[in-house]
Amino acid sequence: MGQLFKVTTWGESHGDSIGCVIDGCPAGLKVGHDDIRQELDRDVPFPLLTRRVEENSFQVLSGIFEGETIGTPISIIVRNSNVESDKYLKIRNRPRPGHADLTYRQKYGHVDWRGGSRASGRTWISVIAAGAIARKLCILKGITVSSRILELAGTKVTEENLRSEVKKLADLSKVDNDATGGVFEVSISNLPAGLGAPHFNRFHADLGHAILSVPGIKSFELGSSKEAATMKATEFNDAFQVSGGKVVTTTNRAGGVLGGITFGAPVVFRAVVKPTPSVLAVQRTVDLLKMENSTISTDGRFDANYTPRVLVLAEALSAMVTVDHMMISGHLNHDSLIPASERLRYDAEK
């Protein structure tokens, strides 16, 4: 993903390791072990909701020397240490409803049936690692990426009732062996105007492409776009006014983007997360070897609600898309953060 700030990920859910390669990160960015560690530690914000919690032991293999990036590809490897592959053996020929088991078989024939392979949310831990680098670059420019849960299982969520709702859903999942979904919102603030392009490199189009790539996300809504279907233009349009010598809008129903280009207001979007398809409850499916109707009950571990974990991925991807567009638009040097006049005598230890 990306044009100048490019991220490639690799690995399967129950493979030995998962990782990413970040190409295009400029030299001179200070990145410590703790910067990546603190993002990986956000992988499971509510252990109550999942039955697989990994240590996420990682190693930076290249691209960072003496605590700073050197302009070459950054490779990060994250180990898998808590897998239970045998539980997937008995269902390997019975695709889980709502899961990519069927489409992977239709496309490839030969697949890794353990834990969902590349279709598993586990494989996105490498995106969180890459997001740690992108977030550091955003911070340099004063750009912040934040998120919040709006709904869990159809119930509106606030900071006050979030933990109680999480516990309620975790307890419910133990009783009915089922899963639930939710809605979340992400805001990217302090963006400069002018990121994006009129047609095939629209800022929100690249953002939507990234967010909709996450397993379990079923919709992407920029600003108040869902409400636009029931409003008149004079109601939906954000009026302009001059404030502090700048042209600003009185509202932000557009979500920070007009014509595919940012105009300085926060870019705000919402997304819907579906229930995890792998559940212990009995579901109808087919036996691919016998080509007959069958049933399935997953013995493997699943998330009672995946929404809180998706927030971390959405923030990481938002930071990555933002950095890429900052480079494309010339707001961020993609070769080096160190001024050319200082590079010959630069000493990282000073």
Stockholm file with secondary structure:
# STOCKHOLM 1.0

chainA/1-350         MGQLFKVTTWGESHGDSIGCVIDGCPAGLKVGHDDIRQELDRDVPFPLLTRRVEENSFQVLSGIFEGETIGTPISIIVRNSNVESDKYLKIRNRPRPGHADLTYRQKYGHVDWRGGSRASGRTWISVIAAGAIARKLCILKGITVSSRILELAGTKVTEENLRSEVKKLADLSKVDNDATGGVFEVSISNLPAGLGAPHFNRFHADLGHAILSVPGIKSFELGSSKEAATMKATEFNDAFQVSGGKVVTTTNRAGGVLGGITFGAPVVFRAVVKPTPSVLAVQRTVDLLKMENSTISTDGRFDANYTPRVLVLAEALSAMVTVDHMMISGHLNHDSLIPASERLRYDAEK
#=GR chainA/1-350 SS CCSSSEEEEEECTTSSEEEEEEECCCBTCBCCHHHHHHHHTTSCSCGGGCSCCCCCCEEEEESEETTEECSSCEEEEEECCCCCGGGGGGGTTSCCTTSTHHHHHHHHSSCCCSTTGGGSGGGGHHHHHHHHHHHHHHHHTTCEEEEEEEEETTEECCTTTHHHHHHHHHHHHHHHCCCBCEEEEEEEESCCTTCBCSSTTCHHHHHHHHHTTSTTEEEEEETTHHHHTTSCHHHHSCCEEEETTEEEESCCTTTTEETTEECSSCEEEEEEECCCSCCSSCEEEEETTTTEEEEECCCSCCCSBCHHHHHHHHHHHHHHHHHHHHHHTTSSCSSBSSCGGGSTTCCTTC
#=GC SS_cons         CCSSSEEEEEECTTSSEEEEEEECCCBTCBCCHHHHHHHHTTSCSCGGGCSCCCCCCEEEEESEETTEECSSCEEEEEECCCCCGGGGGGGTTSCCTTSTHHHHHHHHSSCCCSTTGGGSGGGGHHHHHHHHHHHHHHHHTTCEEEEEEEEETTEECCTTTHHHHHHHHHHHHHHHCCCBCEEEEEEEESCCTTCBCSSTTCHHHHHHHHHTTSTTEEEEEETTHHHHTTSCHHHHSCCEEEETTEEEESCCTTTTEETTEECSSCEEEEEEECCCSCCSSCEEEEETTTTEEEEECCCSCCCSBCHHHHHHHHHHHHHHHHHHHHHHTTSSCSSBSSCGGGSTTCCTTC
//
